[in-house]
């Protein structure tokens, strides 16, 4: 696969009938849900799941999505979505990049970047990352 960066965290996706819009391709809003799914699965793999977020009273909340839709996905397409944590300040902000590929023809369908801010769950306000976030997400910086 022709990934933009080395060693992505990858999830497999299949475009279902409910993902298709009136134009006959995957709706742009579905791609956002795929980005979220991929980021969550990667966080879980790093040991930072919802249980841990609640225990720490912290979460990484999306503050910005930048998405380049490069080609359409169609019903029954088998896709792979890769993500990388590419930037962080070890205090409040973290940035992920994503690339969506259709392996059947090697086409990159989407490139995206999402910026997250660490928040305190109990107040919803920005709050410094706990050491568990620094350790967990730090192992994935690439």
matplotlib code that plots the C-alpha trace (Angstrom):
import matplotlib.pyplot as plt

x = [0.0, 1.2, 0.9, 2.0, 3.9, 5.4, 3.7, 0.1, -2.5, -5.0, -8.7, -10.6, -13.9, -16.6, -19.0, -22.5, -25.8, -26.6, -23.3, -24.5, -26.1, -28.4, -25.5, -24.6, -21.4, -20.4, -21.7, -19.1, -20.5, -19.8, -16.1, -16.0, -17.5, -14.8, -12.1, -13.6, -13.8, -10.1, -8.9, -10.9, -9.5, -6.0, -6.5, -7.9, -4.8, -2.7, -4.5, -6.6, -10.3, -13.4, -13.0, -9.5, -10.8, -13.5, -11.1, -8.7, -11.5, -9.8, -10.5, -9.1, -11.9, -11.9, -11.5, -10.7, -11.1, -9.4, -10.5, -9.5, -12.0, -9.9, -12.1, -15.4, -16.1, -19.0, -21.2, -19.3, -15.9, -13.3, -11.2, -8.4, -8.1, -4.7, -3.8, -0.7, -0.2, 2.0, 2.2, 1.6, 2.7, 2.5, 0.2, -3.1, -3.0, -2.5, -2.8, -3.6, -3.3, -5.4, -5.3, -8.1, -7.1, -9.1, -6.7, -8.4, -6.9, -4.5, -6.5, -6.2, -9.8, -9.2, -6.5, -7.4, -6.0, -7.7, -6.6, -7.6, -7.5, -7.3, -10.3, -11.5, -14.6, -16.3, -16.1, -15.5, -12.7, -9.2, -6.9, -3.3, -2.8, -2.2, 0.9, -1.1, -1.9, 1.7, 2.9, 0.1, -0.1, 3.7, 4.4, 2.6, 4.2, 5.6]
y = [0.0, 3.5, 5.2, 8.8, 7.9, 4.7, 2.4, 3.7, 2.4, 0.8, -0.1, -1.9, -0.5, -1.6, 1.0, -0.1, 0.8, 3.3, 5.1, 6.1, 9.4, 10.6, 11.0, 7.3, 7.5, 7.5, 10.7, 13.1, 13.0, 9.2, 9.9, 12.0, 9.1, 6.8, 9.3, 9.2, 5.4, 5.1, 7.6, 5.8, 2.4, 3.7, 5.3, 2.0, 0.2, 2.7, 1.9, 5.0, 4.0, 5.6, 3.9, 5.4, 8.8, 8.8, 7.6, 10.4, 13.0, 13.9, 13.4, 14.5, 16.6, 17.5, 21.3, 21.2, 18.8, 19.5, 17.1, 16.7, 14.5, 13.2, 10.5, 8.8, 5.6, 3.4, 0.7, -2.5, -0.9, -2.3, 0.5, 1.0, 4.0, 4.8, 7.3, 8.8, 11.2, 13.7, 16.6, 17.4, 19.7, 17.2, 19.7, 20.5, 19.9, 16.8, 16.4, 13.3, 12.7, 10.2, 8.6, 6.5, 4.1, 1.7, -1.3, -2.7, 0.0, 1.8, 5.1, 7.5, 8.7, 11.1, 12.9, 14.6, 16.2, 16.6, 18.8, 17.7, 19.5, 17.8, 18.7, 18.0, 15.9, 17.2, 20.9, 20.6, 23.1, 22.7, 21.0, 19.8, 16.2, 13.7, 11.7, 8.7, 10.6, 11.7, 8.1, 6.5, 8.9, 9.5, 6.0, 6.7, 9.9, 9.4]
z = [0.0, -0.8, 2.6, 3.0, 6.2, 7.6, 10.1, 10.1, 12.5, 10.0, 10.2, 7.5, 6.3, 3.8, 2.3, 3.2, 1.6, 4.4, 3.6, 0.1, -0.6, -3.4, -5.8, -5.5, -3.5, 0.1, 1.8, 3.0, 6.5, 6.6, 6.1, 9.3, 11.3, 9.8, 11.0, 14.5, 14.5, 13.4, 16.0, 18.8, 17.8, 17.8, 21.2, 22.5, 21.1, 23.0, 26.3, 26.3, 26.1, 27.5, 30.8, 31.2, 30.0, 32.7, 35.3, 34.5, 34.0, 30.7, 27.0, 23.6, 21.9, 18.3, 17.6, 13.9, 10.9, 7.6, 4.9, 1.3, -0.6, -3.5, -5.0, -4.4, -2.6, -3.7, -2.1, -1.3, -1.7, 0.7, 2.2, 4.6, 6.8, 8.3, 11.0, 12.5, 15.5, 13.8, 16.2, 19.9, 22.5, 25.4, 27.2, 25.4, 21.6, 19.4, 15.6, 13.7, 10.0, 8.1, 4.7, 3.2, 0.5, -1.8, -2.0, -5.1, -7.2, -4.8, -5.0, -2.1, -1.6, 1.3, 3.3, 6.5, 9.6, 12.9, 15.8, 19.3, 22.6, 26.0, 28.1, 31.6, 31.2, 34.4, 33.2, 29.4, 29.7, 28.3, 30.8, 30.7, 29.5, 32.4, 32.3, 31.1, 27.9, 27.5, 27.9, 25.8, 22.9, 23.0, 21.9, 18.6, 17.6, 14.1]

ax = plt.figure().add_subplot(projection="3d")
ax.plot(x, y, z, "-o")
ax.set_aspect("equal")
plt.show()
